[in-house]
Amino acid sequence: MHDWLYNHKHFGPFLTNWTEHKVFPLKMKYMMLAVMSSSLAILWFTTYNWKAVIGTGITMALVALWAWRYPSSIEEAISPKKRI
């Protein structure tokens, strides 16, 4: 299964970049935000449980913050960090 995933046409490059450079592509970050937002909307309109929506939203926000702290490209990952 490991070899199949790493040699897969769609998943392979993403997994290889993550393993070697800790790169999380910008397109995937935006896709993640879209899926999380639609999931929260579906949760609200199917349950009307504001506690569940707030708890889930906080968890999703923490995951989004975690994902956005990683570089979006290999060039960004290997270039020296500019600190002010």
C-alpha positions as CSV (number, residue, x, y, z in Angstrom):
1,M,0.0,0.0,0.0
2,H,2.9,2.4,0.8
3,D,4.5,1.9,-2.5
4,W,1.2,2.2,-4.4
5,L,0.5,5.6,-2.6
6,Y,3.9,7.0,-3.2
7,N,3.8,6.0,-6.9
8,H,0.2,7.1,-7.5
9,K,-0.3,9.8,-10.1
10,H,-2.2,12.2,-7.8
11,F,-1.1,11.3,-4.2
12,G,2.6,10.5,-4.9
13,P,4.0,14.0,-5.5
14,F,2.0,15.4,-2.5
15,L,3.3,12.6,-0.2
16,T,6.9,12.9,-1.5
17,N,7.0,16.6,-1.0
18,W,5.5,16.3,2.4
19,T,8.0,13.6,3.5
20,E,11.1,15.3,2.1
21,H,10.3,19.0,2.5
22,K,7.2,19.4,4.7
23,V,5.4,21.2,1.9
24,F,1.6,21.6,2.0
25,P,0.5,23.0,-1.4
26,L,-1.5,26.3,-1.4
27,K,-4.2,24.8,-3.6
28,M,-4.8,22.1,-0.9
29,K,-4.9,24.7,1.8
30,Y,-7.7,26.5,0.1
31,M,-9.5,23.3,-0.7
32,M,-9.2,22.3,3.0
33,L,-10.8,25.6,4.0
34,A,-13.6,25.2,1.6
35,V,-14.4,21.7,2.8
36,M,-14.2,22.8,6.4
37,S,-16.5,25.7,5.8
38,S,-19.1,23.6,4.0
39,S,-18.9,21.0,6.7
40,L,-19.6,23.6,9.3
41,A,-22.6,24.9,7.3
42,I,-24.0,21.4,6.8
43,L,-23.5,20.7,10.6
44,W,-25.4,23.8,11.5
45,F,-28.3,23.3,9.0
46,T,-28.7,19.6,10.0
47,T,-28.5,19.9,13.8
48,Y,-28.9,23.6,14.8
49,N,-26.6,22.7,17.7
50,W,-24.5,25.8,18.2
51,K,-22.3,24.0,20.8
52,A,-21.3,21.4,18.3
53,V,-20.7,24.0,15.6
54,I,-18.5,26.1,17.9
55,G,-16.5,23.1,19.1
56,T,-16.0,21.7,15.7
57,G,-15.2,25.2,14.3
58,I,-12.5,25.8,16.9
59,T,-11.0,22.4,16.1
60,M,-11.1,23.1,12.4
61,A,-9.5,26.5,13.0
62,L,-6.7,24.9,14.9
63,V,-6.1,22.4,12.1
64,A,-6.1,25.2,9.5
65,L,-3.6,27.2,11.5
66,W,-1.4,24.1,11.8
67,A,-1.6,23.6,8.0
68,W,-1.0,27.2,7.0
69,R,2.3,27.4,9.0
70,Y,4.0,25.0,6.5
71,P,5.5,26.3,3.2
72,S,3.4,26.0,0.0
73,S,6.2,25.1,-2.4
74,I,9.5,23.4,-2.5
75,E,11.2,26.7,-3.4
76,E,9.7,28.3,-0.3
77,A,10.8,25.3,1.8
78,I,14.4,25.3,0.8
79,S,15.0,29.1,0.6
80,P,16.6,30.7,3.6
81,K,14.0,32.2,5.9
82,K,14.0,36.0,6.1
83,R,13.6,37.2,9.6
84,I,13.0,40.8,10.6
